[in-house]
Amino acid sequence: MSKLERLLNLIAALTETSRPITRDGIKEKLPEGTYSDNKESFRRTFERDKEELKNIGIPVIFDEATQGYFVESNELKESGSYLEPDELAALHIAFNLVRIESTGQEDPFWKLGPSSETSKDIQPLTEIPLDPSLNTALTATTEKRMVAFVYKGEKREINPLRVVFNRGRWYLVGYDLDKKAIRNFRVDRIEGKVELGEINSVDSLNQEDLQLNVFPWRYGEESNFKVTMHVEALHAPWIANYLGENSVKKINTDGSVIIEEEVNDWKSFRSFALTFLDGVKILAPQKCKEDMQAWLRSFL
């Protein structure tokens, strides 16, 4: 996790609480991996982060009675004065270029000060859609709580890992307790209400499991299926490192490999395969093999 992301998470945790929160309480509230599990390392990093926030005008206040920390909202509002006029203008423009759907037209950054540039004539380039289930999914991910919902007519119980915005859609990525595997769920296709459950975790998860879900072909509306592909020796080391060793099903004597990938968006994976030109060959399923051949012929 980047330093900027960690600081933003820390600010959110300290401003959203109604009472001072202890250092350990802050760690539990933040996403997993924000701080080290080593107590001394966590303490040092937390102290550095407090100093960073103080330097940008957001002092973290310590309450002796509760041994907890918080940020006063008044202090936070006043901290906006450190922004230069051109920085404020950039915030106003950025907000107006990318809007959150159904949030109205009020620009929240006017609270930090007026911009020298008007934003009334700025037309948004895109609008990020919201969904009734999204807020619950984000809450569950942040608080590490189980969720239950109906998806494609089937009741699912999920340990949420992250919420991502990909290709204009929100996806919930989580560990499916019934399938015993990580699955992606398009939020706007969740049927009915998302029910929040107890705090939980899955010890069997590792970083490689999570990494698999960053690939664009894992997000799509198609049913999940496996694609088998032959990769020549020249590209084998790179693709094995990129996809992970679990994707490599066979190493041939000539150095080439056979990889198997789970795909939800065939066109996205097809484009990925094309970057290797004639260095790869789709082996299965047959429909994908034929589609790749037809697609390549269309360029001739």
C-alpha positions in Angstrom: 0.0 0.0 0.0 1.3 3.4 -1.0 2.1 6.1 1.6 -0.6 8.4 0.2 -3.3 5.7 0.4 -2.2 4.9 4.0 -2.5 8.6 5.0 -5.9 8.9 3.4 -7.2 5.8 5.2 -5.8 7.2 8.5 -7.6 10.6 8.0 -10.8 8.8 7.2 -10.6 6.6 10.3 -9.8 9.6 12.6 -12.5 11.9 11.2 -15.3 9.3 11.0 -15.1 8.2 14.6 -17.5 9.8 17.1 -15.0 9.4 20.0 -11.2 9.1 20.4 -9.9 5.8 19.1 -6.8 3.9 20.4 -3.8 3.1 18.3 -4.7 -0.5 18.2 -8.3 0.4 17.4 -7.1 2.4 14.4 -5.1 -0.5 13.1 -8.2 -2.8 13.3 -10.4 -0.3 11.6 -8.0 0.2 8.6 -7.7 -2.2 5.6 -5.5 -5.2 6.2 -1.9 -4.5 5.3 -2.1 -0.7 6.1 0.3 -1.2 9.0 2.8 -3.9 9.9 1.7 -6.6 12.4 5.0 -6.0 14.3 4.0 -3.7 17.2 7.2 -1.7 17.2 7.2 -1.2 13.4 3.5 -0.2 13.6 4.2 2.3 16.4 7.1 4.0 14.5 5.1 4.2 11.2 2.1 5.6 13.0 4.1 8.3 14.7 5.7 9.3 11.3 2.2 9.4 9.8 1.0 11.7 12.6 3.9 14.0 11.9 3.1 14.0 8.2 -0.5 15.0 8.9 0.6 17.7 11.2 3.0 19.1 8.6 0.1 19.5 6.1 -2.2 21.2 8.6 -4.1 18.2 10.0 -3.0 17.7 13.7 -3.9 14.4 15.3 -5.0 15.1 18.9 -4.3 12.6 21.7 -6.9 12.3 24.5 -5.3 11.3 27.8 -8.5 10.0 29.4 -9.2 7.4 26.7 -5.7 7.0 25.4 -7.2 7.6 22.0 -6.6 9.8 18.9 -9.0 12.0 16.8 -9.0 14.9 14.4 -11.3 17.8 15.2 -13.5 18.7 12.3 -12.9 22.4 12.9 -9.2 21.9 12.7 -9.7 19.9 9.4 -11.8 22.7 7.8 -9.2 25.3 8.8 -6.4 23.2 7.4 -7.6 24.0 3.8 -5.8 27.3 4.0 -2.4 25.7 3.1 -3.6 25.1 -0.5 -2.4 27.5 -3.2 -4.9 29.1 -5.6 -3.7 26.9 -8.5 -4.1 23.8 -6.3 -7.6 24.7 -5.4 -8.4 25.4 -9.0 -7.1 21.9 -9.9 -9.4 20.3 -7.3 -12.4 22.2 -8.6 -11.7 21.2 -12.2 -11.0 17.5 -11.3 -14.2 17.3 -9.4 -16.2 18.7 -12.3 -14.5 16.5 -14.9 -15.3 13.2 -13.1 -18.6 13.2 -11.2 -20.1 10.6 -8.8 -23.5 9.7 -10.2 -26.6 11.2 -8.3 -24.5 13.4 -6.0 -25.8 16.7 -7.3 -23.8 19.5 -8.6 -22.4 21.1 -5.4 -18.6 21.2 -5.5 -17.4 20.3 -2.0 -14.0 21.9 -2.6 -15.6 25.4 -2.4 -15.4 24.9 1.4 -11.6 25.1 1.0 -11.8 28.4 -0.9 -13.0 29.8 -4.2 -11.2 28.9 -7.4 -10.0 31.6 -9.8 -11.5 29.6 -12.5 -15.2 29.0 -12.9 -16.4 25.4 -13.0 -20.0 26.2 -14.2 -19.0 25.7 -17.9 -17.0 22.5 -17.3 -18.8 19.5 -18.7 -17.9 16.2 -16.9 -15.9 13.7 -19.1 -17.4 10.8 -17.2 -19.8 9.9 -14.4 -19.0 7.1 -11.9 -22.2 5.1 -11.2 -23.5 4.4 -7.7 -25.5 1.4 -6.6 -27.6 0.8 -3.5 -25.5 -2.2 -2.6 -22.2 -0.3 -3.0 -22.2 1.5 0.3 -22.8 -1.8 2.2 -20.0 -3.5 0.2 -17.6 -0.7 1.0 -18.5 -0.8 4.7 -18.0 -4.6 4.8 -14.6 -4.4 3.1 -13.4 -1.6 5.4 -14.7 -3.2 8.6 -13.7 -6.8 7.5 -17.3 -8.0 8.0 -18.9 -11.0 6.2 -21.7 -10.3 3.7 -24.6 -12.4 2.4 -26.6 -11.7 -0.7 -28.3 -13.4 -3.7 -26.4 -13.5 -7.0 -27.8 -15.0 -10.1 -30.5 -16.7 -8.1 -28.0 -18.3 -5.6 -27.4 -17.3 -2.0 -23.8 -16.4 -1.5 -21.8 -15.9 1.7 -18.6 -13.8 1.1 -15.6 -12.6 3.0 -15.1 -9.3 1.1 -11.5 -8.4 0.2 -11.9 -5.2 -2.0 -14.3 -3.2 -4.1 -13.0 -2.1 -7.5 -14.2 0.1 -10.3 -13.5 -1.5 -13.7 -14.8 -0.6 -17.1 -17.6 1.5 -15.8 -18.8 -1.1 -13.3 -18.3 -1.7 -9.5 -17.1 -5.2 -8.5 -17.0 -6.8 -5.1 -14.0 -9.2 -4.8 -14.3 -11.7 -2.0 -13.7 -15.2 -0.8 -16.8 -17.4 -1.5 -17.3 -19.7 1.5 -19.3 -22.2 -0.5 -17.0 -22.3 -3.6 -13.9 -22.1 -1.4 -12.3 -19.6 -3.9 -12.0 -16.0 -4.7 -14.9 -14.7 -6.8 -15.8 -11.4 -8.4 -19.4 -10.0 -8.2 -20.8 -7.2 -10.3 -22.4 -5.0 -7.6 -25.4 -3.9 -9.8 -26.3 -7.5 -10.4 -26.7 -8.3 -6.7 -30.3 -9.2 -6.1 -32.0 -7.6 -3.2 -30.3 -6.4 0.0 -26.7 -7.1 1.0 -26.7 -8.3 4.6 -23.8 -7.4 6.9 -22.5 -10.2 9.1 -19.8 -10.7 11.7 -16.2 -9.7 11.5 -14.3 -12.6 9.9 -11.2 -13.5 7.9 -9.9 -16.4 5.8 -6.4 -17.5 6.9 -5.8 -19.4 3.7 -5.7 -16.3 1.6 -2.3 -15.1 0.3 -1.0 -12.2 -1.8 -0.9 -14.4 -4.9 -4.6 -15.2 -4.6 -5.4 -11.5 -4.4 -3.0 -10.6 -7.3 -4.9 -12.8 -9.7 -7.9 -10.5 -9.5 -6.1 -7.5 -10.9 -6.3 -8.8 -14.5 -9.0 -7.2 -16.6 -10.2 -10.4 -18.1 -11.3 -11.5 -14.6 -14.0 -8.8 -14.7 -16.9 -9.3 -17.1 -20.5 -10.5 -17.5 -19.6 -13.8 -19.1 -19.7 -17.0 -17.2 -16.3 -18.0 -15.7 -14.4 -20.5 -17.9 -10.8 -21.7 -18.3 -8.6 -20.8 -21.3 -5.6 -23.0 -22.1 -2.7 -21.4 -24.0 0.7 -22.5 -25.3 3.4 -19.9 -24.8 6.8 -20.2 -26.6 10.0 -20.4 -24.6 10.9 -16.7 -25.4 7.9 -15.4 -23.5 7.6 -18.2 -20.9 9.6 -16.7 -18.1 7.8 -13.3 -18.3 4.3 -14.7 -18.5 4.9 -17.2 -15.7 6.1 -14.4 -13.5 3.2 -12.1 -14.5 0.4 -14.6 -14.1 1.9 -16.6 -11.3 3.2 -20.1 -11.0 -0.3 -21.5 -10.4 -1.3 -20.6 -14.0 1.5 -22.8 -15.4 0.2 -26.3 -16.0 3.1 -27.8 -17.9 6.7 -26.9 -18.7 7.8 -28.5 -22.0 11.3 -29.8 -22.8 11.9 -26.9 -25.2 11.2 -24.3 -22.5 7.7 -23.5 -23.7 4.8 -23.6 -21.2 1.1 -24.4 -21.1 -0.8 -21.9 -19.0 -4.4 -22.0 -17.9 -6.3 -18.9 -17.0 -9.8 -18.3 -15.6 -11.6 -15.8 -17.8 -14.8 -13.7 -17.4 -14.1 -11.4 -20.4 -12.8 -13.3 -23.4 -12.2 -10.2 -25.6 -10.0 -8.7 -22.9 -7.9 -11.9 -22.6 -7.8 -12.2 -26.5 -6.2 -8.7 -26.6 -3.7 -9.7 -24.0 -2.8 -12.8 -26.0 -2.3 -10.8 -29.1 0.5 -8.7 -27.5 2.7 -11.8 -27.9 1.8 -12.1 -31.7 2.7 -15.6 -32.9 4.5 -16.4 -29.6 1.3 -17.9 -28.2 -1.5 -20.2 -29.4 -4.9 -20.8 -27.9 -5.5 -24.5 -27.3 -8.9 -24.6 -25.6 -11.8 -24.2 -25.5 -12.5 -24.8 -29.1 -14.8 -21.8 -29.4 -12.1 -19.4 -28.2 -9.5 -21.0 -30.6 -11.8 -20.5 -33.5 -12.7 -16.9 -32.5 -9.0 -16.0 -32.2 -8.4 -17.3 -35.7 -11.3 -15.5 -37.1 -10.3 -12.3 -35.4 -6.8 -12.4 -36.7 -8.1 -13.1 -40.3 -10.2 -9.9 -40.0 -7.0 -7.9 -39.9 -5.8 -9.3 -43.3 
